[in-house]
Amino acid sequence: MHIRYHDRVRYQFQIAQDALNASVPTLLLQPLVENAIKHAIEPNPGGGKIDIRACRDADFLGLSVSDTGPGISESEALREGFGLSSTRARLHELYGERGFLEIDNESGFTVKIKIPFRTTA
């Protein structure tokens, strides 16, 4: 993506120290980052920024992908396309009721995930 969009897309990672050794399913965040690029960065000639965050909350790991795009207006209905629906289904398959995905459309667009905290070791 960096080759395709050059300086139009900027990434910022905010990973809490206590989340560094967390185990995250392979490619869990990829469709969310791709959605942010497709819906927020691509249509904006000036590009934008994608924030990826991770923090530990007791027995859970919180992950989020945010963009600086316009978000979804009140008149638009949120359509869960392949990226969101497949991520939601994958969380349910891996964690049952203990995996959550929610959407925040306050400033830009943010997808928040909460999964049980597990370590890589």
C-alpha positions, -999 to 999 in steps of 0.1 A, spaced: 0 0 0 29 24 7 41 19 -29 7 25 -43 -2 55 -22 32 69 -13 28 98 11 -10 99 9 -13 74 37 3 77 71 2 51 98 5 56 135 8 27 159 0 31 196 7 -2 213 7 -3 251 37 -19 267 15 -45 284 0 -55 250 33 -61 232 34 -99 239 -3 -104 230 -13 -131 206 -34 -117 177 -49 -139 151 -31 -137 118 -44 -111 94 -72 -100 118 -66 -63 112 -58 -65 75 -94 -62 62 -100 -33 85 -69 -14 73 -78 -22 37 -113 -8 44 -98 24 59 -76 28 28 -105 21 4 -131 43 20 -111 71 37 -77 75 19 -85 66 -17 -113 91 -22 -94 119 -5 -68 135 -28 -49 147 2 -48 112 17 -51 107 54 -39 88 85 -47 54 99 -42 48 136 -38 12 149 -40 8 187 -36 -21 211 -41 -20 249 -47 -46 276 -79 -43 297 -76 -70 324 -82 -103 307 -90 -87 273 -70 -72 245 -85 -41 229 -76 -34 193 -87 -5 171 -83 7 135 -92 44 129 -90 66 99 -93 103 93 -119 100 66 -154 116 67 -170 86 84 -205 78 75 -231 105 75 -264 101 94 -283 98 61 -262 68 50 -268 34 64 -238 14 75 -234 -16 52 -212 -43 65 -193 -55 35 -169 -84 33 -142 -69 56 -164 -61 85 -187 -91 82 -158 -116 78 -139 -101 107 -171 -103 129 -177 -139 118 -140 -148 125 -141 -133 160 -173 -153 167 -156 -185 154 -125 -180 175 -139 -166 207 -177 -171 207 -193 -145 229 -160 -133 242 -150 -116 210 -165 -82 202 -165 -59 172 -180 -24 174 -180 6 152 -175 42 162 -184 69 137 -178 99 159 -146 113 142 -136 95 110 -144 58 113 -131 34 140 -135 -3 143 -129 -16 179 -122 -52 187 -120 -69 221 -107 -104 224 -95 -125 253 -59 -116 262 -34 -144 254 3 -143 251 26 -154 223 49 -173 246 
